[in-house]
Amino acid sequence: MIVGLVQFLLFIIQGIMILMWIFRANKNVRALGAKDMRFSAGWSVGWYFIPLFTLWKPYQTMKEIFVKSEGLDSGSELRYRSLLPMWWTLWIISEVIGRIILKSTFRDDLGYQGLLNLSLLHQLADGLDVFLNIIFLLMVTRLYKQHMSFRNRQENSATTTINRMITKGS
């Protein structure tokens, strides 16, 4: 019971942090110059809370963030964009398994074999969540590095332009 409570609290904290990151990633890609984005920062988070739409809209918003990030710099490439479908598939599978576990937990007729199967399902879900989190961490890291690299190139370009203007004026 205590382990389950700790896992639930960590799930809530992790969920809040991930949604905050998604919100900020959408804002950042806009601030870096992305144009014509379909999803606002608010909706890129909001779709996670609307039943049925949560099956595909959050994926679309994340894909937009990644594609628009690639579009900022024609010379760069998000090598981890291929992880996006893998992340989303694991997320859906994890959600389905979680709902099965939740419904099974409240059954009175589980018996020994049912409890054993439920325990194995819990372990499977935890293992999938590890892979899900690793993939998401890779996506976050790559997108962060690309945004920072693009921002630094913009700053260096602006500094070079200012230095040339000062030199010409001297």
C-alpha positions as CSV (number, residue, x, y, z in Angstrom):
1,M,0.0,0.0,0.0
2,I,2.8,2.4,0.9
3,V,4.8,1.6,-2.3
4,G,1.6,2.1,-4.3
5,L,1.0,5.5,-2.7
6,V,4.6,6.6,-3.3
7,Q,4.4,5.5,-6.9
8,F,1.1,7.5,-7.3
9,L,2.6,10.6,-5.8
10,L,5.7,10.3,-8.0
11,F,3.4,9.8,-11.0
12,I,1.5,13.0,-10.2
13,I,4.8,15.0,-9.7
14,Q,6.3,13.6,-12.9
15,G,3.1,14.3,-14.8
16,I,3.1,18.0,-13.7
17,M,6.8,18.3,-14.6
18,I,6.3,16.8,-18.0
19,L,3.3,19.0,-18.8
20,M,5.2,22.1,-17.7
21,W,8.1,21.1,-20.0
22,I,5.6,20.6,-22.9
23,F,4.1,24.0,-22.3
24,R,7.6,25.6,-22.1
25,A,8.8,23.8,-25.2
26,N,5.9,25.1,-27.2
27,K,6.5,28.6,-25.9
28,N,10.3,28.3,-26.6
29,V,9.9,27.1,-30.2
30,R,7.6,30.1,-30.8
31,A,10.0,32.5,-29.2
32,L,12.8,31.1,-31.4
33,G,10.8,32.0,-34.5
34,A,8.5,29.1,-35.4
35,K,5.5,30.3,-37.4
36,D,2.1,29.0,-38.2
37,M,1.8,26.6,-35.2
38,R,-1.7,25.0,-34.9
39,F,-1.5,24.3,-31.2
40,S,-1.0,26.9,-28.5
41,A,1.1,26.2,-25.4
42,G,-2.0,25.8,-23.4
43,W,-3.7,23.4,-25.8
44,S,-0.5,21.3,-26.1
45,V,-1.1,20.6,-22.4
46,G,-4.9,20.8,-22.4
47,W,-5.4,17.9,-24.8
48,Y,-4.1,15.5,-22.1
49,F,-7.2,16.1,-20.1
50,I,-10.0,15.7,-22.7
51,P,-11.2,12.2,-23.0
52,L,-11.0,10.6,-26.4
53,F,-8.9,13.4,-27.8
54,T,-6.1,12.4,-25.4
55,L,-5.6,9.4,-27.7
56,W,-4.0,11.5,-30.6
57,K,-4.0,15.2,-29.9
58,P,-1.1,15.3,-27.5
59,Y,1.0,13.3,-30.0
60,Q,0.1,15.9,-32.7
61,T,1.2,18.7,-30.4
62,M,4.5,17.1,-29.6
63,K,5.1,16.3,-33.3
64,E,4.4,19.9,-34.1
65,I,7.0,21.1,-31.5
66,F,9.6,18.7,-33.0
67,V,8.8,19.5,-36.6
68,K,8.8,23.3,-36.0
69,S,12.0,23.0,-34.1
70,E,13.6,21.3,-37.1
71,G,12.3,24.0,-39.3
72,L,14.1,26.7,-37.4
73,D,17.4,25.8,-38.8
74,S,17.6,24.1,-42.2
75,G,21.1,22.8,-41.3
76,S,20.1,20.9,-38.3
77,E,18.2,17.7,-37.8
78,L,16.4,16.2,-34.8
79,R,17.8,12.7,-34.9
80,Y,15.5,11.7,-32.1
81,R,12.2,12.6,-33.8
82,S,11.9,8.9,-34.6
83,L,11.5,8.3,-30.9
84,L,8.2,10.3,-30.9
85,P,6.0,7.5,-32.2
86,M,7.8,5.0,-29.9
87,W,7.2,7.3,-26.9
88,W,3.5,7.7,-27.8
89,T,2.9,4.0,-28.4
90,L,4.5,3.1,-25.0
91,W,2.4,5.9,-23.3
92,I,-0.9,4.5,-24.7
93,I,0.1,0.9,-23.8
94,S,1.1,2.1,-20.3
95,E,-2.3,3.9,-19.9
96,V,-4.2,0.8,-21.0
97,I,-2.3,-1.5,-18.6
98,G,-2.8,1.0,-15.8
99,R,-6.6,1.0,-16.3
100,I,-6.7,-2.8,-16.4
101,I,-4.7,-2.8,-13.1
102,L,-7.0,-0.2,-11.5
103,K,-10.2,-2.1,-12.5
104,S,-8.7,-5.5,-11.4
105,T,-7.6,-4.1,-8.0
106,F,-11.2,-3.5,-6.9
107,R,-12.4,-7.1,-7.8
108,D,-13.2,-9.3,-4.8
109,D,-12.9,-12.6,-6.6
110,L,-9.2,-12.4,-7.6
111,G,-7.9,-15.3,-5.6
112,Y,-4.3,-16.3,-5.4
113,Q,-3.8,-16.8,-9.1
114,G,-5.5,-13.5,-9.8
115,L,-3.3,-11.6,-7.3
116,L,-0.2,-13.3,-8.9
117,N,-1.3,-12.2,-12.4
118,L,-2.0,-8.7,-11.1
119,S,1.4,-8.5,-9.6
120,L,3.1,-9.6,-12.8
121,L,1.0,-7.0,-14.7
122,H,2.3,-4.4,-12.3
123,Q,5.9,-5.4,-12.9
124,L,5.3,-5.3,-16.7
125,A,3.8,-1.8,-16.4
126,D,6.7,-0.6,-14.3
127,G,9.2,-2.0,-16.8
128,L,7.4,-0.3,-19.7
129,D,7.4,2.9,-17.7
130,V,11.1,2.8,-17.3
131,F,11.5,2.6,-21.1
132,L,8.9,5.2,-21.6
133,N,10.7,7.6,-19.3
134,I,14.1,6.9,-20.9
135,I,12.7,7.7,-24.4
136,F,11.0,10.9,-23.1
137,L,14.3,12.0,-21.4
138,L,16.1,11.5,-24.7
139,M,13.5,13.6,-26.5
140,V,13.7,16.3,-23.9
141,T,17.5,16.4,-24.0
142,R,17.7,16.5,-27.8
143,L,15.1,19.2,-28.1
144,Y,16.8,21.3,-25.4
145,K,20.2,21.0,-27.0
146,Q,18.8,22.0,-30.4
147,H,16.9,25.0,-29.0
148,M,20.0,26.2,-27.1
149,S,22.2,25.7,-30.1
150,F,19.9,27.7,-32.3
151,R,19.5,30.5,-29.7
152,N,23.3,30.7,-29.3
153,R,23.8,30.9,-33.1
154,Q,21.2,33.7,-33.2
155,E,23.0,35.6,-30.4
156,N,26.4,35.1,-32.0
157,S,25.0,36.3,-35.3
158,A,23.6,39.4,-33.6
159,T,26.8,40.1,-31.8
160,T,28.8,39.8,-35.0
161,T,26.4,42.2,-36.8
162,I,26.7,44.7,-34.0
163,N,30.5,44.4,-34.0
164,R,30.6,45.0,-37.8
165,M,28.4,48.1,-37.4
166,I,30.7,49.4,-34.7
167,T,33.8,48.7,-36.7
168,K,32.4,50.5,-39.8
169,G,31.4,53.4,-37.7
170,S,34.9,53.9,-36.3
